[in-house]
Amino acid sequence: MCAYNPIRVSLGKRVVFANASSWLNIKNQYVYKCTAADAVTHTHTDKSADAATEWQQARPFNELPRGGVFKFLRQLLPGGRYYKLDSAQLLKAMQEDYGDIYIMPGMFGRPDALYTHNPADFERVFRNEGVWPIRPNSVTLRYHRNKMRADFYGDVEGILATHGEQWSSFRTVVNPLLMQPKNIKIYLNKMALVNQEFVERIRVIRDTKNLEMPDDFKEYIQHWTLESVALVALDKPLGLLRENSENFTDASKLFAALRDWMYLTLDLEYTPSLWRIVATPKFKRLMRALDDIQDVTSKYTMEAIAKLEEEQQRGIEREENEKSILEKLLKIDRKIATVMAMDLLLGGVDTTTSLTVGVLLCLAKNPDKQEKLREEVKRILPQKNGDFAADTLSI
């Protein structure tokens, strides 16, 4: 199929989408012809001929498949094809109706959105969107930080709720600390303890006869994921994998809030909703969930600050390569550290859970690959209950 130019787009959980007004703003500048690889020539000169050919063959934006607003609304009402579909089911149904690339008509204050199910478009967007990408997603999160809790966040709104220059400026501060492979060494032993707790939890919950996991096993995977991400984001074990933990109440509150955030965000932002006009019950529930995430994260960040101040008074000073990411961020700016911790929790739990579930499913369906993985693990970890070492992981 022909490609259209996703020059200003956002990567969602399964597809890429774009604010159609962005396209209208650039249509004259780009002669109203769009190709998904228009900027390839700037980075890959050897592909200039292919890019030029694709540019010439590109069709105009107004030929993208789409339905009218009223037709789309009828499909969402009782008796319609899209009635009561969740966000994933809606996007799949529209893909069946319109193909791999289409426009979802805007309504109730939400602008038109372009969706593509072609992974090749994802790569092209990320390679060519520039240093200040325009990604108008996470609208509800931005509303919470920019409107409802502006007194707390100020001009520090993080990565997930921003785009363009504001997004780039925040990343410039945190990237040098977050993107160092050597950080793995700091958390290796702590992560090993979490993994061991997860294995012990599996032994408790599995069926004693057939060793099958319970139907809600994914929730346990989410607990393990949150526990792992929290070690980096909050520099603290939450104890979600054991019910007698002193932090279990806060951890359970955080877990429930993150789960609500993911479900409600998909529902409110990927399907038509009136929340931009009137505060709907789901919107209010989402704002409460974000308040809970803010409260728990702020609590643990303040605990980390108090701990560091106590160590400073006692004359304790660790080497730079022994300091946690949270500690290094707190040295730069407390608000940046707190917001970054929230973004790590918001962006890390569901993505890691989905990846883990997918890997387990693929291994279950391919026993030969499962056996190959087992042999590799046995080679790296000869002792059944041994710990991974940094050198075996090539860190």
N, C-alpha and C positions, 0 to 999 in steps of 0.2 A: 504494500500500500504506500501511498505518498506520505512523506513526512511533513509536519508543520513545525514551525520554529518555536520551541518552548524557551524563548529568551528569558522570560521572567516567570519562573515557576517555583513550586514548592513540592518537596517530596513527602507524600503522605505514607501511610503504613503499607499500602499495596500499590498505589498509583501515583503519578505526578499530576498536579493540578495547577492551574494558573488563573489569576484574576484577569478576566477578559478586558477590563479597562486598560490594563497595561499594554495589551496588544494594540488597542486603538491609539494609544499614545505614540506608538512607534511605527504605525503603519505607513505614514508618509516618509519617514526617515529611511525605511527599508523597502520602499517602493511597493509596499503591500504584498510582497512575495516573501514567504517564510519557508525556511528549511531547518530541520533539526540539527544540521551540522554547519551552520553559516559561519561559525567562528573557528572551525577546524584549521583553516588556512593560517591562522595566527600562531598556532602551536605545532602544526604538523605540515610543513611546507611541501613535503613529498606527496601529500594528499590533496594538493590544491586543485588539481584537475577534477578529481572526484567531487570535491566540495562545490566547485563551480558548476559542474553538470547537475548536481542535486539542486542547487539554487535555481537553475533555469527550469527544472522540471517541477519545482514546488508549486502547489496550488494556493490560491488566496485563502486567507483566514475565514472569510465569510462562507466558504464551501464546506467547512467542518460540519459533520453530522450533528444535528440537534433537533429537539422537539420544541414546540411552543410552550410558553409559560402555562397557559390554561390547560393544554393537553397534558403536560407534566403534572399539574395539580390534580387533574381528574384521575390520573393513574395512581396518585397517592391516597385517594379517598376510598371508602368502602366499595368493593366491587372492582377496583382498579388493579392492574398488574403489580404495582409496587406497594399495595396496601400492607401495612404492618411489617414491611421488610426492615431488617436492621441495616446498618451502613454497609457492611460487607455484601449482604445479599442484594441491596439496591444497586451497588456498583457493578456487581456481576450480571444482574438482570439488564442493566443499561448497556453493558458490553455486548450481551447477546442481541440486543435490539439495534445498536448503532455501530458496533465494531470496536476495534481496539483503541480508537481515539474519538472523542466526542465532547460536546459541551453540555453541562448540566445547567439548565436555565436558572437564573437567580430569582429569588423572591423573598419577601419578608425582610428586606434589608440586606440579604446576602447577594453579592454580585454573581454574574455568570462565572462558572468555573470550568476550565478545560481539564479533562482527564485522559491519560494515556496508559494503557496496560502493557506497553512495549518496553522491556528493560533496556533496550538500546537507547531509547530516549532519555532514560534516567542518567545513563553515563554521559551522554552528550550535554545534557543540561549542566551537570556538575563540572564537567571539564571546561565549559564555555560561559558560565554565568558571571565570571569576574570576581573581583575582591569584595564587592558590595552586593551580593545577590539579593534580589527582591523575592522574599518568600512569605507571602501574606497568610501563613497558617497559624495555628494555635491562637485563634482570635479570642477565645474565651479566657485563656491564660493571660493574654495581654490586657484584656479588660480588667481582670482581677488585679493585676499589678499596676496598671496605668490609671485606673479609675477608682476601684473599690478600696485598694490598699496603697494608694499613691503616697500616703504619709510614711509608710514603711519602706517602700522600694525607692522612691525618688527617681533619680535618673539611672539607677542600676536595676535593669529589668531582666538581665541574664541573656542566655543564648536562645532558649526555646521560644520566648515571647517577642523576639525582635528580629529585624532583618536590616539589610542595607548597612550604612555606616555605623549605626549603633551596635549592630551585631558584630561587625568586624572589630570595633574598638574593644568590646568585651573579650572577644577571642584573643586579641593581641595580648591582653593581660594574662589570661589563664592558660593559653596553649603551651608556653614554654615550660610550665610546671606539669601539665596533664599529659603531654605527649612524649614523655621520656620513658623508653622501654625499661630503663633501670629501676623505675618505680616499682616494678613487679617484685623486686627483691625485698622491698620494705614490707610487702603484704603477703609474701609467699607462705610463711609459717602460720600467720593468722588465717589465711584462706584454707590452709590444710586442716586446721581445727574445725572450721565451718564445714568443710567437705566431710570430715569424719563424723561430725554430728549428723549430717544429712544421711550418711550411710547407715548409722545406727538407727535413725528414724525410719528408714526404709525397712530395716529388719523388724521393727516393731509393728509397722502398719500392714505389711504384706500378708497375704493369705498363707497360713502355716501348711496347707496341703499342696496347693499348686504354685505357691510363691508369686502369685499375681498381685499387682498393685490395685488399690481401691479405685473406684470410679473418679474420685476427687483428687487423684494423684497430682494433677496439674497444679492444684493449690499448694501442695507441699513443695513443688518445684518453684513456685512463686515465692514461698517463704525462704527457701534456700537462696534464690536470686537476690531478694531484698536484703537478706543477711549479708551476702557477699558485697553488694553494692554499698551498703551502709558502712562497711569497714573502710571503704575509701572516702565516701561522701561525709561521714560523720566521725570517722576514726573511732568507732565504738561498736562492740557487738550488741545486737538487739535481743538475742535470746529467743527468736521466734521458733526455733527448732526444738526448744525445750520449754515446757509450760511453767516450770518453777523459776523462770528468770525474773530478776528484779525489775527488768525493763519491759516485761511482757505486755503490760497495759499500754504503755506508749507505743510499743512495736505493733500491737494489734490495731491501735488507732491509726497509725501511719499506714499499715497494710491496707486497711479498709478504705482509707482516703485515696490511696494510689489506685486501687481497683475501681473506685467510683470515678476518679478523674479519667481514666482510660476509657471506660464504657461511656460516660456522659459526654466526653469531648467528641468521640466518634459520632455519637447520636446527634449532638447539637450542631456540629460543624459540617458534617458530611451529608446530613439530610435536612430538608427544609424545616425551619423552626421559627417560632415567633419571639425568641428570647431577645432579639435586637429591638423589638417594639415594646414588649412587656416581659417582666421577669416571670418566667414559667416555673412550675415546681421543680423540673429537672435542672433548670439553670440555678435556682436557689440551692439545690442539693450540691451542685458542682462547686459553687462558691464556698459552701461550708467545707467541702472536701479540701479545697485549696487553702482555706483558713487553717484546717487541721494540719496539713503538711507544713505550712509556714510555722505554726506554733511548735510542733514537735522538733522541726529542724532548728528553729531559733533556740529552743531549750538546750539541745545538745551542743549547739555551737557556743552558747554562753558557758556551758560546762567545760568545753575545751579551752576557752579563753581563761577561765578561772584556774584550770589546771596548769596552763602555761605560765600564768602570773605567779602561781605558787612555786613552780619550779625555778622561775627567775629569781624569786626572793631567796630561795635556798641555794642559789648559785649553780643550778644544774643546767648545763648547756650541751646539747647533742651535736654531733657532726652533721653537716648539711645533708649527706647521703642517708642519714638515719631519721630525718624529719619527715613526717607524713605530709601528704598533699594538703590536707586541711590546715596543718600548722604553717606551712609555707604561704598559703593563701591568706591566713589571718595576719601574717606579718606584713602583707601588702595592703589589705583593706578588709575590715570585718564584714562590711555589707557584701562585698564581692564574694567573700568566702561563704557566707550564708546562702546567697542566691545561687552560687555555683553548686553547693551541696544539694539544694532543692532540685536543680536542673539534672544533676546526676541521678537522683532518685526517680524523677519523672521520666527521664529518657533512657534509663538503664535497665529497669526492672522488666517491663513488658517485652522489650526487644530481646533481652537475654533469655527470658522464659520462652518466647516463641522460637528462638534459635535452638534451644535445648530440646524442646518438644519435637521440633522438626528432625533434629539429629537422631533422637531416640526412635522416632517412627521409621526413619530410613534404615537404621541399624536393625530394627525388628523385622523389616521387610527384606533385608539382605543379610542372611546369616553368614555368608562367606565373608562379607566386609566386616561383620561383627567379629568374626574369628581373627581376621587380619589385624583389627584394632587391638584385640585382646593380646595377640602375640607381641605387638609393639609396646603395649603397656607393660607386659611382663619383662621385656628387655630393658625398659627404662626403670622399672620398679620391680626388681627381683623378689623382694620380700612382700608378701601379701598385704601386710599392714604397715609397710614402710611409708616414708614421706618423700615427696618429690624434692629434688635439690635443684638449685639454680643452674648448676653446670649441666645437668641432664636435660634441662629445658632450653639450653643454648642461649641463655640470657647474658 
